[in-house]
Amino acid sequence: MKSLLMFAGLGLIAATPALAIREPKPEPAPVASESQAAPAKPTRYCVMTEATGSRIRHKTCMTRAEWLNEGFDPLKK
C-alpha cells in the first residue's frame, strides 16, 4: 500500500511543474497598414439659420470647400 501511495505522490509531483509552465500565449495586436487605415474625414462646419416667419432654427453642415462654393466662408467673422 505504501508503494502505491508513493507512486501516486510521485506522479502528482511530476505533473505539477508541467501544469505550472503552461501559460496562454497572448494574441498579437492587429497591425493597421496604410491601405487598411481609414481616410481622415474633412472638417465640417455647421451654421444655424432661421427661415423668415418661423422661429424654428435649421442646422446646415458642410465642409469649408462646400461653403465657399455657396459663397460663404464659415471661418470669416
mmCIF file as gemmi writes it, N, C-alpha and C atoms, coordinates in Angstrom:
data_model
loop_
_atom_site.group_PDB
_atom_site.id
_atom_site.type_symbol
_atom_site.label_atom_id
_atom_site.label_alt_id
_atom_site.label_comp_id
_atom_site.label_asym_id
_atom_site.label_entity_id
_atom_site.label_seq_id
_atom_site.pdbx_PDB_ins_code
_atom_site.Cartn_x
_atom_site.Cartn_y
_atom_site.Cartn_z
_atom_site.occupancy
_atom_site.B_iso_or_equiv
_atom_site.pdbx_formal_charge
_atom_site.auth_seq_id
_atom_site.auth_asym_id
_atom_site.pdbx_PDB_model_num
ATOM 1 N N . MET Axp A 1 ? 0.815 -1.187 0 1 0 ? 1 A 1
ATOM 2 C CA . MET Axp A 1 ? 0 0 0 1 0 ? 1 A 1
ATOM 3 C C . MET Axp A 1 ? 0.861 1.253 0 1 0 ? 1 A 1
ATOM 4 N N . LYS Axp A 2 ? 1.958 1.244 0.79 1 0 ? 2 A 1
ATOM 5 C CA . LYS Axp A 2 ? 2.839 2.397 0.85 1 0 ? 2 A 1
ATOM 6 C C . LYS Axp A 2 ? 3.461 2.682 -0.506 1 0 ? 2 A 1
ATOM 7 N N . SER Axp A 3 ? 3.819 1.642 -1.244 1 0 ? 3 A 1
ATOM 8 C CA . SER Axp A 3 ? 4.44 1.847 -2.549 1 0 ? 3 A 1
ATOM 9 C C . SER Axp A 3 ? 3.439 2.458 -3.543 1 0 ? 3 A 1
ATOM 10 N N . LEU Axp A 4 ? 2.171 2.074 -3.415 1 0 ? 4 A 1
ATOM 11 C CA . LEU Axp A 4 ? 1.132 2.626 -4.281 1 0 ? 4 A 1
ATOM 12 C C . LEU Axp A 4 ? 0.951 4.126 -4.005 1 0 ? 4 A 1
ATOM 13 N N . LEU Axp A 5 ? 0.916 4.501 -2.744 1 0 ? 5 A 1
ATOM 14 C CA . LEU Axp A 5 ? 0.808 5.918 -2.373 1 0 ? 5 A 1
ATOM 15 C C . LEU Axp A 5 ? 2.044 6.696 -2.814 1 0 ? 5 A 1
ATOM 16 N N . MET Axp A 6 ? 3.214 6.069 -2.708 1 0 ? 6 A 1
ATOM 17 C CA . MET Axp A 6 ? 4.453 6.732 -3.102 1 0 ? 6 A 1
ATOM 18 C C . MET Axp A 6 ? 4.454 6.993 -4.614 1 0 ? 6 A 1
ATOM 19 N N . PHE Axp A 7 ? 4.014 6.012 -5.409 1 0 ? 7 A 1
ATOM 20 C CA . PHE Axp A 7 ? 3.962 6.205 -6.86 1 0 ? 7 A 1
ATOM 21 C C . PHE Axp A 7 ? 2.913 7.26 -7.248 1 0 ? 7 A 1
ATOM 22 N N . ALA Axp A 8 ? 1.801 7.266 -6.543 1 0 ? 8 A 1
ATOM 23 C CA . ALA Axp A 8 ? 0.772 8.273 -6.808 1 0 ? 8 A 1
ATOM 24 C C . ALA Axp A 8 ? 1.292 9.662 -6.462 1 0 ? 8 A 1
ATOM 25 N N . GLY Axp A 9 ? 1.996 9.787 -5.337 1 0 ? 9 A 1
ATOM 26 C CA . GLY Axp A 9 ? 2.571 11.068 -4.929 1 0 ? 9 A 1
ATOM 27 C C . GLY Axp A 9 ? 3.621 11.544 -5.914 1 0 ? 9 A 1
ATOM 28 N N . LEU Axp A 10 ? 4.462 10.63 -6.388 1 0 ? 10 A 1
ATOM 29 C CA . LEU Axp A 10 ? 5.49 10.997 -7.369 1 0 ? 10 A 1
ATOM 30 C C . LEU Axp A 10 ? 4.849 11.436 -8.688 1 0 ? 10 A 1
ATOM 31 N N . GLY Axp A 11 ? 3.749 10.787 -9.035 1 0 ? 11 A 1
ATOM 32 C CA . GLY Axp A 11 ? 3.04 11.168 -10.267 1 0 ? 11 A 1
ATOM 33 C C . GLY Axp A 11 ? 2.483 12.579 -10.159 1 0 ? 11 A 1
ATOM 34 N N . LEU Axp A 12 ? 1.943 12.93 -9.005 1 0 ? 12 A 1
ATOM 35 C CA . LEU Axp A 12 ? 1.426 14.285 -8.791 1 0 ? 12 A 1
ATOM 36 C C . LEU Axp A 12 ? 2.547 15.319 -8.816 1 0 ? 12 A 1
ATOM 37 N N . ILE Axp A 13 ? 3.657 14.991 -8.182 1 0 ? 13 A 1
ATOM 38 C CA . ILE Axp A 13 ? 4.788 15.918 -8.143 1 0 ? 13 A 1
ATOM 39 C C . ILE Axp A 13 ? 5.346 16.119 -9.552 1 0 ? 13 A 1
ATOM 40 N N . ALA Axp A 14 ? 5.418 15.062 -10.321 1 0 ? 14 A 1
ATOM 41 C CA . ALA Axp A 14 ? 5.961 15.169 -11.682 1 0 ? 14 A 1
ATOM 42 C C . ALA Axp A 14 ? 5.031 15.958 -12.6 1 0 ? 14 A 1
ATOM 43 N N . ALA Axp A 15 ? 3.708 15.864 -12.385 1 0 ? 15 A 1
ATOM 44 C CA . ALA Axp A 15 ? 2.756 16.548 -13.268 1 0 ? 15 A 1
ATOM 45 C C . ALA Axp A 15 ? 2.58 18.021 -12.901 1 0 ? 15 A 1
ATOM 46 N N . THR Axp A 16 ? 2.82 18.397 -11.671 1 0 ? 16 A 1
ATOM 47 C CA . THR Axp A 16 ? 2.584 19.764 -11.204 1 0 ? 16 A 1
ATOM 48 C C . THR Axp A 16 ? 3.443 20.798 -11.932 1 0 ? 16 A 1
ATOM 49 N N . PRO Axp A 17 ? 4.762 20.612 -12.07 1 0 ? 17 A 1
ATOM 50 C CA . PRO Axp A 17 ? 5.54 21.635 -12.787 1 0 ? 17 A 1
ATOM 51 C C . PRO Axp A 17 ? 5.126 21.788 -14.249 1 0 ? 17 A 1
ATOM 52 N N . ALA Axp A 18 ? 4.703 20.702 -14.873 1 0 ? 18 A 1
ATOM 53 C CA . ALA Axp A 18 ? 4.286 20.784 -16.27 1 0 ? 18 A 1
ATOM 54 C C . ALA Axp A 18 ? 3.038 21.652 -16.402 1 0 ? 18 A 1
ATOM 55 N N . LEU Axp A 19 ? 2.137 21.58 -15.444 1 0 ? 19 A 1
ATOM 56 C CA . LEU Axp A 19 ? 0.938 22.409 -15.483 1 0 ? 19 A 1
ATOM 57 C C . LEU Axp A 19 ? 1.265 23.864 -15.186 1 0 ? 19 A 1
ATOM 58 N N . ALA Axp A 20 ? 2.231 24.115 -14.326 1 0 ? 20 A 1
ATOM 59 C CA . ALA Axp A 20 ? 2.583 25.476 -13.96 1 0 ? 20 A 1
ATOM 60 C C . ALA Axp A 20 ? 3.31 26.2 -15.096 1 0 ? 20 A 1
ATOM 61 N N . ILE Axp A 21 ? 3.994 25.48 -15.937 1 0 ? 21 A 1
ATOM 62 C CA . ILE Axp A 21 ? 4.767 26.097 -17.02 1 0 ? 21 A 1
ATOM 63 C C . ILE Axp A 21 ? 3.861 26.572 -18.143 1 0 ? 21 A 1
ATOM 64 N N . ARG Axp A 22 ? 2.763 25.904 -18.377 1 0 ? 22 A 1
ATOM 65 C CA . ARG Axp A 22 ? 1.875 26.26 -19.479 1 0 ? 22 A 1
ATOM 66 C C . ARG Axp A 22 ? 1.172 27.586 -19.199 1 0 ? 22 A 1
ATOM 67 N N . GLU Axp A 23 ? 1.383 28.509 -20.067 1 0 ? 23 A 1
ATOM 68 C CA . GLU Axp A 23 ? 0.718 29.813 -19.974 1 0 ? 23 A 1
ATOM 69 C C . GLU Axp A 23 ? 0.072 30.105 -21.324 1 0 ? 23 A 1
ATOM 70 N N . PRO Axp A 24 ? -1.082 30.75 -21.312 1 0 ? 24 A 1
ATOM 71 C CA . PRO Axp A 24 ? -1.703 31.076 -22.594 1 0 ? 24 A 1
ATOM 72 C C . PRO Axp A 24 ? -0.855 32.086 -23.361 1 0 ? 24 A 1
ATOM 73 N N . LYS Axp A 25 ? -0.767 31.877 -24.647 1 0 ? 25 A 1
ATOM 74 C CA . LYS Axp A 25 ? 0 32.792 -25.483 1 0 ? 25 A 1
ATOM 75 C C . LYS Axp A 25 ? -0.837 34.036 -25.76 1 0 ? 25 A 1
ATOM 76 N N . PRO Axp A 26 ? -0.249 35.205 -25.586 1 0 ? 26 A 1
ATOM 77 C CA . PRO Axp A 26 ? -1.017 36.429 -25.885 1 0 ? 26 A 1
ATOM 78 C C . PRO Axp A 26 ? -1.216 36.566 -27.389 1 0 ? 26 A 1
ATOM 79 N N . GLU Axp A 27 ? -2.395 37.088 -27.751 1 0 ? 27 A 1
ATOM 80 C CA . GLU Axp A 27 ? -2.671 37.28 -29.167 1 0 ? 27 A 1
ATOM 81 C C . GLU Axp A 27 ? -1.925 38.508 -29.662 1 0 ? 27 A 1
ATOM 82 N N . PRO Axp A 28 ? -1.357 38.447 -30.853 1 0 ? 28 A 1
ATOM 83 C CA . PRO Axp A 28 ? -0.646 39.616 -31.369 1 0 ? 28 A 1
ATOM 84 C C . PRO Axp A 28 ? -1.622 40.751 -31.65 1 0 ? 28 A 1
ATOM 85 N N . ALA Axp A 29 ? -1.172 41.96 -31.396 1 0 ? 29 A 1
ATOM 86 C CA . ALA Axp A 29 ? -2.011 43.13 -31.646 1 0 ? 29 A 1
ATOM 87 C C . ALA Axp A 29 ? -2.178 43.32 -33.147 1 0 ? 29 A 1
ATOM 88 N N . PRO Axp A 30 ? -3.375 43.677 -33.596 1 0 ? 30 A 1
ATOM 89 C CA . PRO Axp A 30 ? -3.579 43.888 -35.031 1 0 ? 30 A 1
ATOM 90 C C . PRO Axp A 30 ? -2.774 45.097 -35.512 1 0 ? 30 A 1
ATOM 91 N N . VAL Axp A 31 ? -2.164 44.932 -36.66 1 0 ? 31 A 1
ATOM 92 C CA . VAL Axp A 31 ? -1.358 45.998 -37.237 1 0 ? 31 A 1
ATOM 93 C C . VAL Axp A 31 ? -2.114 46.567 -38.431 1 0 ? 31 A 1
ATOM 94 N N . ALA Axp A 32 ? -2.375 47.865 -38.38 1 0 ? 32 A 1
ATOM 95 C CA . ALA Axp A 32 ? -3.089 48.519 -39.487 1 0 ? 32 A 1
ATOM 96 C C . ALA Axp A 32 ? -2.064 49.022 -40.501 1 0 ? 32 A 1
ATOM 97 N N . SER Axp A 33 ? -2.209 48.571 -41.713 1 0 ? 33 A 1
ATOM 98 C CA . SER Axp A 33 ? -1.323 49.062 -42.754 1 0 ? 33 A 1
ATOM 99 C C . SER Axp A 33 ? -1.934 50.313 -43.38 1 0 ? 33 A 1
ATOM 100 N N . GLU Axp A 34 ? -1.176 50.986 -44.193 1 0 ? 34 A 1
ATOM 101 C CA . GLU Axp A 34 ? -1.658 52.221 -44.811 1 0 ? 34 A 1
ATOM 102 C C . GLU Axp A 34 ? -2.871 51.976 -45.696 1 0 ? 34 A 1
ATOM 103 N N . SER Axp A 35 ? -2.93 50.807 -46.34 1 0 ? 35 A 1
ATOM 104 C CA . SER Axp A 35 ? -4.047 50.53 -47.225 1 0 ? 35 A 1
ATOM 105 C C . SER Axp A 35 ? -5.328 50.234 -46.435 1 0 ? 35 A 1
ATOM 106 N N . GLN Axp A 36 ? -5.202 49.789 -45.178 1 0 ? 36 A 1
ATOM 107 C CA . GLN Axp A 36 ? -6.363 49.467 -44.372 1 0 ? 36 A 1
ATOM 108 C C . GLN Axp A 36 ? -6.809 50.642 -43.498 1 0 ? 36 A 1
ATOM 109 N N . ALA Axp A 37 ? -5.972 51.644 -43.324 1 0 ? 37 A 1
ATOM 110 C CA . ALA Axp A 37 ? -6.307 52.762 -42.454 1 0 ? 37 A 1
ATOM 111 C C . ALA Axp A 37 ? -7.448 53.567 -43.062 1 0 ? 37 A 1
ATOM 112 N N . ALA Axp A 38 ? -8.352 54.015 -42.198 1 0 ? 38 A 1
ATOM 113 C CA . ALA Axp A 38 ? -9.49 54.806 -42.668 1 0 ? 38 A 1
ATOM 114 C C . ALA Axp A 38 ? -9.013 56.199 -43.071 1 0 ? 38 A 1
ATOM 115 N N . PRO Axp A 39 ? -9.503 56.717 -44.18 1 0 ? 39 A 1
ATOM 116 C CA . PRO Axp A 39 ? -9.091 58.058 -44.591 1 0 ? 39 A 1
ATOM 117 C C . PRO Axp A 39 ? -9.634 59.094 -43.607 1 0 ? 39 A 1
ATOM 118 N N . ALA Axp A 40 ? -8.892 60.161 -43.42 1 0 ? 40 A 1
ATOM 119 C CA . ALA Axp A 40 ? -9.312 61.217 -42.5 1 0 ? 40 A 1
ATOM 120 C C . ALA Axp A 40 ? -10.519 61.954 -43.082 1 0 ? 40 A 1
ATOM 121 N N . LYS Axp A 41 ? -11.505 62.193 -42.237 1 0 ? 41 A 1
ATOM 122 C CA . LYS Axp A 41 ? -12.701 62.898 -42.687 1 0 ? 41 A 1
ATOM 123 C C . LYS Axp A 41 ? -12.422 64.389 -42.679 1 0 ? 41 A 1
ATOM 124 N N . PRO Axp A 42 ? -12.899 65.109 -43.688 1 0 ? 42 A 1
ATOM 125 C CA . PRO Axp A 42 ? -12.689 66.562 -43.698 1 0 ? 42 A 1
ATOM 126 C C . PRO Axp A 42 ? -13.523 67.224 -42.602 1 0 ? 42 A 1
ATOM 127 N N . THR Axp A 43 ? -13.037 68.332 -42.098 1 0 ? 43 A 1
ATOM 128 C CA . THR Axp A 43 ? -13.748 69.06 -41.051 1 0 ? 43 A 1
ATOM 129 C C . THR Axp A 43 ? -15.009 69.676 -41.629 1 0 ? 43 A 1
ATOM 130 N N . ARG Axp A 44 ? -16.102 69.498 -40.894 1 0 ? 44 A 1
ATOM 131 C CA . ARG Axp A 44 ? -17.384 70.063 -41.323 1 0 ? 44 A 1
ATOM 132 C C . ARG Axp A 44 ? -17.72 71.234 -40.415 1 0 ? 44 A 1
ATOM 133 N N . TYR Axp A 45 ? -18.278 72.27 -40.986 1 0 ? 45 A 1
ATOM 134 C CA . TYR Axp A 45 ? -18.677 73.463 -40.252 1 0 ? 45 A 1
ATOM 135 C C . TYR Axp A 45 ? -20.198 73.563 -40.318 1 0 ? 45 A 1
ATOM 136 N N . CYS Axp A 46 ? -20.817 73.767 -39.156 1 0 ? 46 A 1
ATOM 137 C CA . CYS Axp A 46 ? -22.274 73.828 -39.077 1 0 ? 46 A 1
ATOM 138 C C . CYS Axp A 46 ? -22.708 75.265 -38.809 1 0 ? 46 A 1
ATOM 139 N N . VAL Axp A 47 ? -23.779 75.688 -39.482 1 0 ? 47 A 1
ATOM 140 C CA . VAL Axp A 47 ? -24.333 77.029 -39.349 1 0 ? 47 A 1
ATOM 141 C C . VAL Axp A 47 ? -25.813 76.891 -39.025 1 0 ? 47 A 1
ATOM 142 N N . MET Axp A 48 ? -26.253 77.641 -38.011 1 0 ? 48 A 1
ATOM 143 C CA . MET Axp A 48 ? -27.662 77.652 -37.636 1 0 ? 48 A 1
ATOM 144 C C . MET Axp A 48 ? -28.344 78.828 -38.342 1 0 ? 48 A 1
ATOM 145 N N . THR Axp A 49 ? -29.456 78.555 -39.01 1 0 ? 49 A 1
ATOM 146 C CA . THR Axp A 49 ? -30.195 79.605 -39.722 1 0 ? 49 A 1
ATOM 147 C C . THR Axp A 49 ? -31.661 79.565 -39.318 1 0 ? 49 A 1
ATOM 148 N N . GLU Axp A 50 ? -32.338 80.715 -39.459 1 0 ? 50 A 1
ATOM 149 C CA . GLU Axp A 50 ? -33.779 80.794 -39.214 1 0 ? 50 A 1
ATOM 150 C C . GLU Axp A 50 ? -34.454 81.215 -40.506 1 0 ? 50 A 1
ATOM 151 N N . ALA Axp A 51 ? -35.524 80.539 -40.841 1 0 ? 51 A 1
ATOM 152 C CA . ALA Axp A 51 ? -36.301 80.913 -42.022 1 0 ? 51 A 1
ATOM 153 C C . ALA Axp A 51 ? -37.192 82.098 -41.649 1 0 ? 51 A 1
ATOM 154 N N . THR Axp A 52 ? -37.44 82.976 -42.588 1 0 ? 52 A 1
ATOM 155 C CA . THR Axp A 52 ? -38.299 84.128 -42.354 1 0 ? 52 A 1
ATOM 156 C C . THR Axp A 52 ? -39.709 83.662 -41.997 1 0 ? 52 A 1
ATOM 157 N N . GLY Axp A 53 ? -40.256 84.206 -40.907 1 0 ? 53 A 1
ATOM 158 C CA . GLY Axp A 53 ? -41.607 83.844 -40.494 1 0 ? 53 A 1
ATOM 159 C C . GLY Axp A 53 ? -41.666 82.605 -39.628 1 0 ? 53 A 1
ATOM 160 N N . SER Axp A 54 ? -40.53 82.1 -39.21 1 0 ? 54 A 1
ATOM 161 C CA . SER Axp A 54 ? -40.513 80.901 -38.385 1 0 ? 54 A 1
ATOM 162 C C . SER Axp A 54 ? -39.482 81.071 -37.274 1 0 ? 54 A 1
ATOM 163 N N . ARG Axp A 55 ? -39.764 80.482 -36.128 1 0 ? 55 A 1
ATOM 164 C CA . ARG Axp A 55 ? -38.788 80.517 -35.036 1 0 ? 55 A 1
ATOM 165 C C . ARG Axp A 55 ? -37.968 79.227 -34.985 1 0 ? 55 A 1
ATOM 166 N N . ILE Axp A 56 ? -38.25 78.308 -35.864 1 0 ? 56 A 1
ATOM 167 C CA . ILE Axp A 56 ? -37.525 77.04 -35.896 1 0 ? 56 A 1
ATOM 168 C C . ILE Axp A 56 ? -36.181 77.256 -36.586 1 0 ? 56 A 1
ATOM 169 N N . ARG Axp A 57 ? -35.123 76.891 -35.874 1 0 ? 57 A 1
ATOM 170 C CA . ARG Axp A 57 ? -33.774 77.039 -36.434 1 0 ? 57 A 1
ATOM 171 C C . ARG Axp A 57 ? -33.401 75.768 -37.191 1 0 ? 57 A 1
ATOM 172 N N . HIS Axp A 58 ? -32.644 75.956 -38.237 1 0 ? 58 A 1
ATOM 173 C CA . HIS Axp A 58 ? -32.22 74.834 -39.08 1 0 ? 58 A 1
ATOM 174 C C . HIS Axp A 58 ? -30.696 74.793 -39.082 1 0 ? 58 A 1
ATOM 175 N N . LYS Axp A 59 ? -30.124 73.611 -38.891 1 0 ? 59 A 1
ATOM 176 C CA . LYS Axp A 59 ? -28.673 73.439 -38.855 1 0 ? 59 A 1
ATOM 177 C C . LYS Axp A 59 ? -28.206 72.83 -40.167 1 0 ? 59 A 1
ATOM 178 N N . THR Axp A 60 ? -27.237 73.5 -40.813 1 0 ? 60 A 1
ATOM 179 C CA . THR Axp A 60 ? -26.668 73.02 -42.066 1 0 ? 60 A 1
ATOM 180 C C . THR Axp A 60 ? -25.173 72.81 -41.863 1 0 ? 60 A 1
ATOM 181 N N . CYS Axp A 61 ? -24.677 71.622 -42.189 1 0 ? 61 A 1
ATOM 182 C CA . CYS Axp A 61 ? -23.258 71.293 -42.022 1 0 ? 61 A 1
ATOM 183 C C . CYS Axp A 61 ? -22.642 70.93 -43.373 1 0 ? 61 A 1
ATOM 184 N N . MET Axp A 62 ? -21.518 71.566 -43.684 1 0 ? 62 A 1
ATOM 185 C CA . MET Axp A 62 ? -20.777 71.284 -44.924 1 0 ? 62 A 1
ATOM 186 C C . MET Axp A 62 ? -19.294 71.503 -44.666 1 0 ? 62 A 1
ATOM 187 N N . THR Axp A 63 ? -18.465 71.019 -45.59 1 0 ? 63 A 1
ATOM 188 C CA . THR Axp A 63 ? -17.037 71.292 -45.498 1 0 ? 63 A 1
ATOM 189 C C . THR Axp A 63 ? -16.786 72.736 -45.906 1 0 ? 63 A 1
ATOM 190 N N . ARG Axp A 64 ? -15.591 73.235 -45.622 1 0 ? 64 A 1
ATOM 191 C CA . ARG Axp A 64 ? -15.283 74.623 -45.962 1 0 ? 64 A 1
ATOM 192 C C . ARG Axp A 64 ? -15.348 74.841 -47.471 1 0 ? 64 A 1
ATOM 193 N N . ALA Axp A 65 ? -14.87 73.863 -48.233 1 0 ? 65 A 1
ATOM 194 C CA . ALA Axp A 65 ? -14.909 73.992 -49.694 1 0 ? 65 A 1
ATOM 195 C C . ALA Axp A 65 ? -16.35 74.081 -50.195 1 0 ? 65 A 1
ATOM 196 N N . GLU Axp A 66 ? -17.247 73.306 -49.597 1 0 ? 66 A 1
ATOM 197 C CA . GLU Axp A 66 ? -18.656 73.361 -49.996 1 0 ? 66 A 1
ATOM 198 C C . GLU Axp A 66 ? -19.273 74.715 -49.636 1 0 ? 66 A 1
ATOM 199 N N . TRP Axp A 67 ? -18.912 75.249 -48.45 1 0 ? 67 A 1
ATOM 200 C CA . TRP Axp A 67 ? -19.42 76.57 -48.067 1 0 ? 67 A 1
ATOM 201 C C . TRP Axp A 67 ? -18.891 77.648 -49.006 1 0 ? 67 A 1
ATOM 202 N N . LEU Axp A 68 ? -17.606 77.564 -49.366 1 0 ? 68 A 1
ATOM 203 C CA . LEU Axp A 68 ? -17.029 78.558 -50.278 1 0 ? 68 A 1
ATOM 204 C C . LEU Axp A 68 ? -17.699 78.485 -51.64 1 0 ? 68 A 1
ATOM 205 N N . ASN Axp A 69 ? -18.095 77.287 -52.071 1 0 ? 69 A 1
ATOM 206 C CA . ASN Axp A 69 ? -18.838 77.117 -53.322 1 0 ? 69 A 1
ATOM 207 C C . ASN Axp A 69 ? -20.171 77.855 -53.268 1 0 ? 69 A 1
ATOM 208 N N . GLU Axp A 70 ? -20.758 77.919 -52.066 1 0 ? 70 A 1
ATOM 209 C CA . GLU Axp A 70 ? -22.034 78.609 -51.865 1 0 ? 70 A 1
ATOM 210 C C . GLU Axp A 70 ? -21.845 80.127 -51.701 1 0 ? 70 A 1
ATOM 211 N N . GLY Axp A 71 ? -20.581 80.56 -51.62 1 0 ? 71 A 1
ATOM 212 C CA . GLY Axp A 71 ? -20.303 81.988 -51.471 1 0 ? 71 A 1
ATOM 213 C C . GLY Axp A 71 ? -20.254 82.441 -50.024 1 0 ? 71 A 1
ATOM 214 N N . PHE Axp A 72 ? -20.007 81.528 -49.087 1 0 ? 72 A 1
ATOM 215 C CA . PHE Axp A 72 ? -19.97 81.858 -47.666 1 0 ? 72 A 1
ATOM 216 C C . PHE Axp A 72 ? -18.717 81.225 -47.054 1 0 ? 72 A 1
ATOM 217 N N . ASP Axp A 73 ? -17.957 82.02 -46.27 1 0 ? 73 A 1
ATOM 218 C CA . ASP Axp A 73 ? -16.774 81.494 -45.602 1 0 ? 73 A 1
ATOM 219 C C . ASP Axp A 73 ? -17.119 81.308 -44.114 1 0 ? 73 A 1
ATOM 220 N N . PRO Axp A 74 ? -17.218 80.072 -43.632 1 0 ? 74 A 1
ATOM 221 C CA . PRO Axp A 74 ? -17.615 79.856 -42.231 1 0 ? 74 A 1
ATOM 222 C C . PRO Axp A 74 ? -16.558 80.302 -41.226 1 0 ? 74 A 1
ATOM 223 N N . LEU Axp A 75 ? -15.333 80.508 -41.654 1 0 ? 75 A 1
ATOM 224 C CA . LEU Axp A 75 ? -14.272 80.918 -40.734 1 0 ? 75 A 1
ATOM 225 C C . LEU Axp A 75 ? -14.12 82.437 -40.653 1 0 ? 75 A 1
ATOM 226 N N . LYS Axp A 76 ? -14.728 83.144 -41.581 1 0 ? 76 A 1
ATOM 227 C CA . LYS Axp A 76 ? -14.633 84.605 -41.611 1 0 ? 76 A 1
ATOM 228 C C . LYS Axp A 76 ? -15.633 85.183 -40.618 1 0 ? 76 A 1
ATOM 229 N N . LYS Axp A 77 ? -15.175 86.106 -39.796 1 0 ? 77 A 1
ATOM 230 C CA . LYS Axp A 77 ? -16.071 86.698 -38.802 1 0 ? 77 A 1
ATOM 231 C C . LYS Axp A 77 ? -16.387 88.13 -39.117 1 0 ? 77 A 1
